[in-house]
Amino acid sequence: LFCVPETFVVATSVRTLGRMAQFLAGSTKIGLRQGCVFGNAEDPVAFVLNAADTRLSGGGGVDKAIHQEIDNANNHGTQFYRNELRRLFPNGICTTECIATDGYGRFGGVLNSAGPGFANRGGNAFPAALAVHGRFAVDDRGKLLRVTDAVAIELLAQTYKNIFLCAAQNGAAIVHLLPISSGIYKGNYSDTKFALLTLLALNAACSEPEVQAAKFDSVQMFSWDKNFHQSLCDGAEMGIDGIQAAIAATGVDGPDLQGGRAARGGGSRGGGGHRGGDRRGGYTNTNRGGRGGW
């Protein structure tokens, strides 16, 4: 049973922001909402996705905001969550990996995922072993040298797969997603094209047997940026075949903006608004290295 409510709560007020849609990814219904990934502050049962970096440092945007929400909950104190992450995961996480922690009285749990970066500057690097495996062309710092649409979809799909599996293994019933890597990490991808790639990646991830076996009461994706949210809704109405046709119609295999900075799609907030098989801190954390050993 997938329940996609028409409203969500931020602080003490109930809001419905703009257009709402539903996307069927595999057999998983994902509600598309414009607003804050925090959702209902009065009933903190949802597992929220955090667009973390590989160091789990709580740097900026939604990452910083989630750290602050936990720090302020029950007067935990400044940098409480950052210190907890350093204690539980002293080596950080790999790109595409997802690890879960307690919500510390503010959320049902937090899913910290380090999404791939498609920009020349910024973005999470991949392990050096990635180049050895030859799956993708990377420089000596682990940054992607050539970004194609297929590469973007595969890396995003692996990221979302790990997120869903981590949520399921930690007993999440309600999952609040945000569009991973949709801020500065998307590089010279436009909002429109990256939103379509995100939907294809979600469909690929949710078509995996392990993800199909997971059952959630509610899965919603929150986008803070209105334009990115509208692009997601447009894509959801197209269906998979329509999305693929729209991407092909761009005539560009890869980022579709020429030079300069990419159009803002979620900005530094990553569109979401304001390592394998081990157990740390009481939560099961999976898929270190993901597919092909990375």
Legacy VTK file of the C-alpha trace (Angstrom):
# vtk DataFile Version 3.0
C-alpha trace
ASCII
DATASET POLYDATA
POINTS 294 float
0.000 0.000 0.000
1.395 3.355 -1.038
-0.258 6.398 0.497
0.599 9.765 -1.029
-1.062 12.522 1.036
-2.006 15.800 -0.610
-0.554 17.969 2.152
2.495 18.041 4.351
3.398 20.001 7.449
6.310 22.369 7.962
6.680 23.660 11.536
3.088 24.066 12.773
1.315 25.035 9.544
-0.174 22.718 6.937
0.817 23.651 3.407
0.116 22.460 -0.105
2.672 24.026 -2.402
1.839 24.301 -6.080
1.482 21.400 -8.457
1.549 17.811 -7.240
2.046 14.656 -9.234
2.731 10.963 -8.851
5.387 8.939 -10.651
5.268 5.163 -10.962
8.882 3.988 -10.724
8.883 0.246 -11.266
6.142 -0.801 -8.859
6.792 2.050 -6.426
4.523 5.089 -6.399
6.486 8.250 -5.662
4.650 11.458 -4.843
6.258 14.572 -6.303
5.943 17.593 -4.048
7.345 21.089 -3.992
8.595 22.022 -0.554
10.856 21.047 2.321
12.122 17.490 2.705
11.620 17.758 6.480
7.882 17.169 6.040
5.816 16.854 9.205
7.639 18.385 12.169
4.887 17.466 14.607
4.959 13.748 13.842
8.629 12.928 13.164
8.334 9.378 11.865
9.703 9.809 8.338
13.173 8.799 7.249
14.532 11.856 5.447
17.195 11.780 2.755
20.190 14.018 3.307
22.353 15.105 0.378
25.604 14.532 2.262
29.203 14.757 1.142
31.590 11.832 1.455
33.075 13.301 4.640
29.652 13.628 6.303
30.639 17.138 7.329
27.242 18.851 7.221
28.652 21.478 4.900
25.866 23.557 3.371
22.349 23.663 1.961
20.007 20.897 3.029
22.957 19.010 4.557
23.628 21.869 6.953
19.909 22.370 7.609
19.360 18.741 8.632
22.388 18.865 10.937
20.970 22.005 12.558
17.506 20.467 12.938
18.986 17.522 14.856
21.343 19.745 16.862
18.397 21.887 17.971
16.125 18.957 18.797
15.995 18.380 22.553
18.865 20.855 22.974
21.509 18.452 21.700
23.927 21.315 21.111
25.998 22.696 18.260
27.631 20.109 15.957
26.086 17.214 17.887
25.076 15.366 14.714
28.388 16.024 12.981
30.239 14.581 15.960
27.914 11.566 15.999
28.614 10.880 12.331
32.355 11.160 12.908
32.096 8.719 15.795
29.983 6.200 13.865
31.631 6.586 10.450
35.182 7.899 10.970
36.142 7.074 7.371
33.132 8.752 5.808
31.261 7.086 2.950
31.791 6.371 -0.728
30.023 8.127 -3.579
26.609 6.467 -4.252
26.660 4.874 -0.767
23.873 5.443 1.749
24.116 5.083 5.516
21.344 5.468 8.086
21.322 6.971 11.544
18.799 7.600 14.235
16.719 10.756 13.876
17.622 11.814 17.444
14.100 12.911 18.280
13.662 15.050 15.182
13.122 12.471 12.413
12.324 8.799 12.239
15.794 8.380 10.791
18.249 10.058 8.443
19.489 8.533 5.193
22.848 10.128 4.387
23.762 9.639 0.730
26.744 11.021 -1.190
25.478 11.586 -4.714
27.639 11.639 -7.850
28.921 14.929 -9.218
28.771 15.838 -12.898
30.584 19.179 -12.664
34.217 20.000 -13.404
34.384 21.632 -9.985
32.594 20.308 -6.950
30.901 16.964 -6.634
31.914 13.852 -4.776
34.886 11.949 -6.202
34.915 8.204 -6.760
37.446 5.794 -5.258
40.656 5.473 -7.246
39.833 1.796 -7.873
37.047 2.952 -10.156
39.523 3.830 -12.900
41.142 0.408 -12.546
37.820 -1.311 -13.074
37.420 0.814 -16.209
33.707 1.412 -15.753
34.006 5.160 -16.252
36.746 7.565 -17.295
37.976 9.474 -14.255
40.997 11.654 -13.516
43.533 10.948 -10.780
41.270 12.647 -8.243
38.347 10.396 -9.051
36.358 13.030 -10.968
34.428 12.009 -14.068
36.088 13.037 -17.339
33.249 12.168 -19.699
29.606 12.458 -18.738
27.018 10.819 -20.962
23.325 10.421 -20.230
23.817 6.675 -19.728
26.579 7.316 -17.188
24.417 9.827 -15.326
21.424 7.473 -15.221
23.504 4.507 -14.028
25.206 6.441 -11.240
21.981 8.073 -10.080
20.157 4.728 -10.232
22.846 3.078 -8.116
22.549 5.913 -5.613
18.754 5.651 -5.361
18.931 1.850 -5.153
21.254 2.099 -2.180
18.955 4.676 -0.578
15.882 2.451 -0.906
17.706 -0.640 0.345
19.146 1.233 3.311
15.694 2.600 4.175
14.087 -0.844 3.945
16.761 -2.572 6.026
16.254 -0.006 8.766
12.489 -0.434 8.908
11.456 2.844 7.278
7.738 3.067 6.511
7.677 6.691 5.318
10.525 7.953 3.141
11.099 11.578 2.173
13.441 11.831 -0.801
15.022 14.802 -2.474
16.433 14.889 -6.033
20.014 13.870 -5.411
22.824 15.790 -7.171
20.335 18.280 -8.638
22.077 21.411 -7.356
25.603 22.426 -8.298
26.559 18.740 -8.636
24.575 18.447 -11.857
27.105 20.637 -13.642
25.962 21.878 -17.046
22.796 19.828 -17.144
19.683 21.964 -17.424
16.901 21.603 -14.862
14.638 20.046 -17.474
17.013 17.356 -18.690
18.384 16.448 -15.267
14.845 16.059 -13.928
14.092 13.592 -16.740
17.311 11.678 -16.008
16.328 11.578 -12.331
12.992 9.955 -13.203
14.672 7.345 -15.410
17.156 6.622 -12.621
14.335 6.204 -10.088
12.561 3.832 -12.470
15.733 1.783 -12.955
16.406 1.621 -9.208
12.845 0.633 -8.335
12.838 -2.063 -11.037
15.602 -3.937 -9.204
14.227 -7.072 -7.501
15.706 -6.131 -4.115
13.956 -2.761 -4.183
10.692 -4.246 -5.440
10.721 -6.534 -2.412
10.806 -3.520 -0.087
7.441 -2.198 1.095
6.904 1.397 2.175
3.703 3.097 3.283
4.677 6.359 1.601
7.496 7.548 -0.643
7.634 11.207 -1.599
10.206 13.362 -3.347
10.402 16.978 -2.216
11.934 19.642 -4.472
12.475 23.092 -3.066
13.099 24.713 -6.457
9.864 25.386 -8.343
11.352 24.993 -11.837
12.945 21.641 -11.055
9.729 20.430 -9.462
7.729 21.460 -12.533
10.164 19.547 -14.751
9.703 16.427 -12.611
5.925 16.734 -12.856
6.077 17.245 -16.625
8.222 14.143 -16.956
5.905 12.086 -14.750
3.024 12.912 -17.094
5.066 11.823 -20.143
5.703 8.278 -18.925
8.945 6.378 -19.521
8.659 6.288 -23.316
7.877 10.005 -23.431
10.807 10.808 -21.155
13.216 8.852 -23.329
11.907 10.570 -26.444
12.253 14.005 -24.845
15.875 13.290 -23.880
16.674 12.049 -27.385
15.078 15.190 -28.837
17.699 17.367 -27.129
20.230 15.993 -29.608
22.935 16.071 -26.934
24.296 13.017 -25.139
25.337 14.548 -21.850
25.068 18.024 -20.296
22.964 20.251 -22.556
24.118 23.695 -21.435
27.139 25.102 -23.231
29.734 26.624 -20.891
29.137 28.920 -17.949
27.184 27.946 -14.894
24.216 25.637 -15.144
20.726 26.991 -14.660
19.716 26.831 -11.050
17.934 23.594 -10.215
17.559 23.414 -6.501
20.666 25.548 -6.028
22.975 24.663 -3.200
20.030 23.024 -1.466
20.175 20.173 -3.959
16.553 20.658 -4.969
15.336 19.263 -1.664
14.849 22.359 0.420
15.254 23.604 3.590
29.966 0.931 3.376
28.397 -2.462 2.887
26.714 -4.958 5.122
27.892 -3.607 8.477
25.972 -2.308 11.495
27.098 0.876 13.177
25.211 2.869 15.753
22.309 0.407 15.755
21.429 1.027 12.093
22.140 -1.259 9.152
24.207 0.455 6.466
24.571 -1.159 3.111
26.128 -1.185 -0.299
29.586 0.122 0.400
31.203 0.086 -3.007
27.916 -0.621 -4.787
28.111 -2.429 -8.107
31.386 -3.435 -9.708
33.323 -2.888 -6.501
32.872 0.848 -6.095
LINES 2 296
274 0 1 2 3 4 5 6 7 8 9 10 11 12 13 14 15 16 17 18 19 20 21 22 23 24 25 26 27 28 29 30 31 32 33 34 35 36 37 38 39 40 41 42 43 44 45 46 47 48 49 50 51 52 53 54 55 56 57 58 59 60 61 62 63 64 65 66 67 68 69 70 71 72 73 74 75 76 77 78 79 80 81 82 83 84 85 86 87 88 89 90 91 92 93 94 95 96 97 98 99 100 101 102 103 104 105 106 107 108 109 110 111 112 113 114 115 116 117 118 119 120 121 122 123 124 125 126 127 128 129 130 131 132 133 134 135 136 137 138 139 140 141 142 143 144 145 146 147 148 149 150 151 152 153 154 155 156 157 158 159 160 161 162 163 164 165 166 167 168 169 170 171 172 173 174 175 176 177 178 179 180 181 182 183 184 185 186 187 188 189 190 191 192 193 194 195 196 197 198 199 200 201 202 203 204 205 206 207 208 209 210 211 212 213 214 215 216 217 218 219 220 221 222 223 224 225 226 227 228 229 230 231 232 233 234 235 236 237 238 239 240 241 242 243 244 245 246 247 248 249 250 251 252 253 254 255 256 257 258 259 260 261 262 263 264 265 266 267 268 269 270 271 272 273
20 274 275 276 277 278 279 280 281 282 283 284 285 286 287 288 289 290 291 292 293
